[in-house]
Every structure is written in structure tokens, then in C-alpha cells.
Amino acid sequence: MASAGIETAAMAKASKERSKPDRFAPNYWPFVIPALIVISAVIVFPWVFTVWMSVNSWTLGQSQVFAGLDNYIRLAADMRFWESLWHTVLYTALSVLVPLFLGTLAALIFDARFPLRGLIRGIFVMPMMATPVAIALVWTMMYHPQLGVLNYLLSFVGIGPQEWIYNQRSVIPSLVLVESWQWTPLVMLIVLGGLAAVPREPYESAEIDGANVWQKFRYLTLPMIAPFLMIAVIIRSIDAVKSFDIIYAMTQGGPGTASETINIYLYNTAFAYYDIGYGSAMAVVFFILIVLISFVLMMIRQRVNWSDGEAR
């Protein structure tokens, strides 16, 4: 009984000591506060200020006047904004689908073993290393109707000169070609990582059963690399929807407004026409659009099972 009383007293004493505040306990707030300050200064404050400007009528050089939702009502009736929204959706969709198809095809080719495979891979990924403005300048010269090398090459196969970025009907496909040339290697690298993780045993069983190349790709390869394709879609969608430099350097939204995406229209509104309030309202709507796209992509991503590549 005495030993039990001693143990109880010792446990109570230890519990009391643990309940006392330890002045030497590690404190992580000195490390967290600087990060919170930086995030607030770089992300939170600019967005709060943008939302505030969007409910004001403010042209640079003039006084700021509270306008409520007038800028958003004006935006809903702005046909040029809806046209730029359609251009953004079209440009983003093509800039995702074309590199996804070409990158997957290139990954299947480079996954095979052949001489100088490493060297050719290195050459293939070089477009990713170039700056977008430099790429835009080079492709602008290549697209020139009279002096461009592309029309010169088309003449060898009997195709007449094309207007490329100088025609309203062909300007967006021409810009997508440049975007795809630069970012197809990224999709290829992502898919190559997926192909490297694919087991070989199912292919051996399929060959025994007499499956052809298409059947092996359709029922084995494609389901198993589906998560990697989804990652490529997410990365390319995020990058394409905010594309600005290549479009602005090559066309500035022209000819007319045929290639004017929301980014270009927003830039022109705020920094060319100096309508800061209206441009801020456009930025808020564009941010909401990006959040919705990201939400949809994340929902689709959650339905992909990493274990076998099949949808849940």
C-alpha cells in the first residue's frame, strides 16, 4: 500500500510539472511571422487593393470616385470582353490539347531504344530553355508573308503563301503553334516519367494473348499513364490561360482584336487607356475564372487513381 501511495504521489507531481508552462519550449512564431508578412505584402494586400479599385471609377490622372458595381455591370455588357473571353478559352484549349497529343506521341517514340536517343532527347527539349519574347521575335520573322521561311517551305509542296498571324482566321492557330513548339517537350518529359514507372509484365501477357500495338496502348499504356497526363493538363492549363508575352510580342491582340485574350485586353485597358477601375474589375473576374478552372481540374484529378491509372 505504501509503495502504491508513493507511485501515485510521484505521478501527480510529474503531471503537475508537465502542466507548468515551459519557458524554454521551442517557439516557432519568430519563423512564421516573417513569412506571413511577406505573403500579406505580396499576395493579400495587392488583391484586396485590386478589389477595392474595382468598385471605384478611377482613370489615371483623375480623382477616384466610388462606383459600386458599375464596373461589373459595364463588364457584363462589354462585347469586347466576351470576345476576349472566347479567345482565351479557345487559345487555352488548343494550347493544352495539341502539346498533350504531340508530347504523348514524342514520349512513346523516345521511350523506345534507338541510337543517339539521349542526344535527340536533349535537342528536343531545347525550346523550353528559350525566353518567350525571343521565341516570339523569331517566329514573327518566320511567319512573314513575303520573307518568312515557312511560306518558302510550303512552296516546295505546292501550297501558296499563308498570312499566318496577319489574318484574323489563322492568327490564334498560328499562336498555338508557337506555344505548342515551346511546351510539347514539357509534356513529353512528364509522360516519359509515367512510362518509366509502367511495369512490363502486363505487356508480356498481352503479347502472349495476341494483342496488337494499338490494343496494348489503349488498354494498358493509356490507363497507367493517365495520372501523368492529368498532371500535364493541369500544368499546361495554368500556363496557357495566363499566357501574355508571346501573344503581345507577336500580335498585341491583332489583327484588330482577333487574338486579344483577357490578359491583353486587361493590359490595354489599365495601362494603355489608363482605366484602372475597369481594368481592376476585369482582373477580379479573371481571377474568379482561374479559380473555377482550377477547381474543375482538381476535381478531375481527384478521380484519377494513382495505383492503377483508372478512374474511381
BELTAPE-V718117 format. One record per residue. N is the residue number from 1. RES is the residue in one letter. SS is DSSP state (helix for helix, strand for strand, loop for the rest). PSI is psi in degrees with one decimal (* if undefined). Layout:
# BELTAPE-V718117
N_RES_SS_PSI / N_RES_SS_PSI
This chain:
# BELTAPE-V718117
1_M_loop_-40.3 / 2_A_helix_-42.9 / 3_S_helix_-36.9 / 4_A_helix_-38.2 / 5_G_helix_-37.8 / 6_I_helix_-43.2 / 7_E_helix_-40.3 / 8_T_helix_-42.5 / 9_A_helix_-38.9 / 10_A_helix_-41.0 / 11_M_helix_-40.8 / 12_A_helix_-40.2 / 13_K_helix_-42.4 / 14_A_helix_-39.8 / 15_S_helix_-37.7 / 16_K_helix_-37.6 / 17_E_helix_-37.6 / 18_R_helix_-30.7 / 19_S_helix_-18.6 / 20_K_loop_140.5 / 21_P_loop_133.1 / 22_D_loop_108.5 / 23_R_loop_-17.0 / 24_F_loop_9.3 / 25_A_loop_146.3 / 26_P_loop_135.3 / 27_N_loop_119.7 / 28_Y_loop_-5.8 / 29_W_helix_-35.8 / 30_P_helix_-23.5 / 31_F_helix_-27.6 / 32_V_helix_-38.8 / 33_I_helix_-45.6 / 34_P_helix_-38.5 / 35_A_helix_-40.3 / 36_L_helix_-38.8 / 37_I_helix_-44.1 / 38_V_helix_-44.8 / 39_I_helix_-41.8 / 40_S_helix_-39.4 / 41_A_helix_-34.7 / 42_V_helix_-32.2 / 43_I_helix_-55.7 / 44_V_helix_-52.9 / 45_F_helix_-46.3 / 46_P_helix_-37.9 / 47_W_helix_-38.3 / 48_V_helix_-41.3 / 49_F_helix_-36.9 / 50_T_helix_-43.3 / 51_V_helix_-39.6 / 52_W_helix_-43.1 / 53_M_helix_-29.4 / 54_S_helix_-19.0 / 55_V_loop_18.4 / 56_N_strand_148.9 / 57_S_strand_109.6 / 58_W_loop_109.5 / 59_T_strand_133.8 / 60_L_loop_129.1 / 61_G_loop_-8.0 / 62_Q_loop_168.3 / 63_S_loop_153.5 / 64_Q_loop_129.8 / 65_V_strand_131.8 / 66_F_strand_129.6 / 67_A_loop_-2.7 / 68_G_loop_-127.9 / 69_L_loop_14.5 / 70_D_helix_-39.6 / 71_N_helix_-36.4 / 72_Y_helix_-37.0 / 73_I_helix_-41.1 / 74_R_helix_-36.4 / 75_L_helix_-38.3 / 76_A_helix_-25.9 / 77_A_loop_4.2 / 78_D_loop_106.0 / 79_M_helix_-29.1 / 80_R_helix_-35.6 / 81_F_helix_-44.5 / 82_W_helix_-33.9 / 83_E_helix_-42.3 / 84_S_helix_-33.3 / 85_L_helix_-43.0 / 86_W_helix_-41.9 / 87_H_helix_-38.8 / 88_T_helix_-44.8 / 89_V_helix_-45.7 / 90_L_helix_-46.4 / 91_Y_helix_-42.0 / 92_T_helix_-45.1 / 93_A_helix_-46.4 / 94_L_helix_-36.5 / 95_S_helix_-12.4 / 96_V_helix_-46.4 / 97_L_helix_-43.3 / 98_V_helix_-51.9 / 99_P_helix_-31.5 / 100_L_helix_-43.8 / 101_F_helix_-50.4 / 102_L_helix_-38.3 / 103_G_helix_-38.9 / 104_T_helix_-42.8 / 105_L_helix_-43.9 / 106_A_helix_-37.9 / 107_A_helix_-40.1 / 108_L_helix_-36.0 / 109_I_helix_-47.3 / 110_F_helix_-12.4 / 111_D_helix_-23.2 / 112_A_loop_159.9 / 113_R_loop_125.0 / 114_F_loop_161.7 / 115_P_loop_143.4 / 116_L_loop_27.3 / 117_R_helix_-42.5 / 118_G_helix_-41.4 / 119_L_helix_-44.5 / 120_I_helix_-36.3 / 121_R_helix_-45.3 / 122_G_helix_-40.5 / 123_I_helix_-37.6 / 124_F_helix_-32.9 / 125_V_loop_-0.1 / 126_M_helix_-33.9 / 127_P_helix_-28.4 / 128_M_helix_-22.4 / 129_M_helix_-15.7 / 130_A_loop_151.4 / 131_T_loop_145.1 / 132_P_helix_-38.5 / 133_V_helix_-40.9 / 134_A_helix_-41.7 / 135_I_helix_-42.8 / 136_A_helix_-41.5 / 137_L_helix_-41.9 / 138_V_helix_-46.5 / 139_W_helix_-29.4 / 140_T_helix_-41.1 / 141_M_helix_-38.1 / 142_M_helix_-29.6 / 143_Y_loop_-1.8 / 144_H_loop_130.1 / 145_P_loop_-34.8 / 146_Q_loop_-40.4 / 147_L_loop_-3.8 / 148_G_loop_145.1 / 149_V_helix_-24.7 / 150_L_helix_-44.8 / 151_N_helix_-32.9 / 152_Y_helix_-41.0 / 153_L_helix_-36.1 / 154_L_helix_-28.1 / 155_S_helix_-24.1 / 156_F_helix_-23.3 / 157_V_helix_15.4 / 158_G_loop_18.3 / 159_I_loop_132.5 / 160_G_loop_169.4 / 161_P_loop_140.5 / 162_Q_loop_156.6 / 163_E_loop_-14.4 / 164_W_helix_-117.6 / 165_I_helix_-0.8 / 166_Y_helix_8.2 / 167_N_loop_136.8 / 168_Q_loop_-30.7 / 169_R_loop_-26.8 / 170_S_loop_-0.7 / 171_V_helix_-44.3 / 172_I_helix_-45.6 / 173_P_helix_-35.1 / 174_S_helix_-40.4 / 175_L_helix_-37.5 / 176_V_helix_-35.4 / 177_L_helix_-41.7 / 178_V_helix_-46.1 / 179_E_helix_-41.7 / 180_S_helix_-38.5 / 181_W_helix_-36.5 / 182_Q_helix_-36.3 / 183_W_helix_-1.0 / 184_T_helix_-39.7 / 185_P_helix_-32.4 / 186_L_helix_-45.4 / 187_V_helix_-39.5 / 188_M_helix_-43.8 / 189_L_helix_-39.9 / 190_I_helix_-45.7 / 191_V_helix_-35.0 / 192_L_helix_-38.7 / 193_G_helix_-38.0 / 194_G_helix_-40.6 / 195_L_helix_-32.3 / 196_A_helix_-25.1 / 197_A_loop_-3.2 / 198_V_loop_128.1 / 199_P_loop_152.3 / 200_R_loop_-15.2 / 201_E_helix_-42.3 / 202_P_helix_-31.9 / 203_Y_helix_-37.7 / 204_E_helix_-40.0 / 205_S_helix_-38.9 / 206_A_helix_-38.2 / 207_E_helix_-35.6 / 208_I_helix_-36.2 / 209_D_loop_-3.4 / 210_G_loop_22.2 / 211_A_loop_141.5 / 212_N_loop_-176.9 / 213_V_helix_-44.8 / 214_W_helix_-41.3 / 215_Q_helix_-38.4 / 216_K_helix_-38.6 / 217_F_helix_-42.8 / 218_R_helix_-41.8 / 219_Y_helix_-11.3 / 220_L_helix_-61.0 / 221_T_helix_-50.9 / 222_L_helix_-46.8 / 223_P_helix_-34.3 / 224_M_helix_-24.1 / 225_I_helix_5.0 / 226_A_helix_-41.8 / 227_P_helix_-36.9 / 228_F_helix_-35.8 / 229_L_helix_-36.6 / 230_M_helix_-38.6 / 231_I_helix_-42.4 / 232_A_helix_-40.3 / 233_V_helix_-43.1 / 234_I_helix_-47.6 / 235_I_helix_-46.0 / 236_R_helix_-36.5 / 237_S_helix_-44.3 / 238_I_helix_-41.2 / 239_D_helix_-39.0 / 240_A_helix_-36.7 / 241_V_helix_-23.8 / 242_K_loop_15.9 / 243_S_loop_132.6 / 244_F_loop_-47.5 / 245_D_helix_-47.5 / 246_I_helix_-44.5 / 247_I_helix_-46.2 / 248_Y_helix_-39.2 / 249_A_helix_-29.5 / 250_M_helix_-40.9 / 251_T_loop_-19.4 / 252_Q_loop_29.0 / 253_G_loop_-4.8 / 254_G_loop_-174.6 / 255_P_loop_137.8 / 256_G_loop_-117.2 / 257_T_loop_25.6 / 258_A_loop_-25.6 / 259_S_loop_23.0 / 260_E_loop_104.9 / 261_T_loop_177.2 / 262_I_helix_-38.4 / 263_N_helix_-44.7 / 264_I_helix_-44.3 / 265_Y_helix_-41.2 / 266_L_helix_-44.4 / 267_Y_helix_-45.3 / 268_N_helix_-40.0 / 269_T_helix_-45.0 / 270_A_helix_-36.7 / 271_F_helix_-7.8 / 272_A_helix_-42.2 / 273_Y_loop_-7.9 / 274_Y_loop_27.8 / 275_D_strand_82.3 / 276_I_helix_-42.1 / 277_G_helix_-46.4 / 278_Y_helix_-39.8 / 279_G_helix_-35.3 / 280_S_helix_-40.1 / 281_A_helix_-38.9 / 282_M_helix_-39.0 / 283_A_helix_-38.8 / 284_V_helix_-44.4 / 285_V_helix_-40.1 / 286_F_helix_-38.4 / 287_F_helix_-42.7 / 288_I_helix_-39.1 / 289_L_helix_-43.3 / 290_I_helix_-39.5 / 291_V_helix_-42.0 / 292_L_helix_-42.9 / 293_I_helix_-42.8 / 294_S_helix_-39.1 / 295_F_helix_-43.9 / 296_V_helix_-43.5 / 297_L_helix_-39.2 / 298_M_helix_-36.8 / 299_M_helix_-42.9 / 300_I_helix_-39.9 / 301_R_helix_-36.4 / 302_Q_helix_-20.0 / 303_R_loop_-3.3 / 304_V_strand_126.8 / 305_N_loop_120.9 / 306_W_loop_-19.3 / 307_S_loop_-39.8 / 308_D_loop_1.3 / 309_G_loop_9.3 / 310_E_loop_153.3 / 311_A_strand_143.1 / 312_R_loop_*
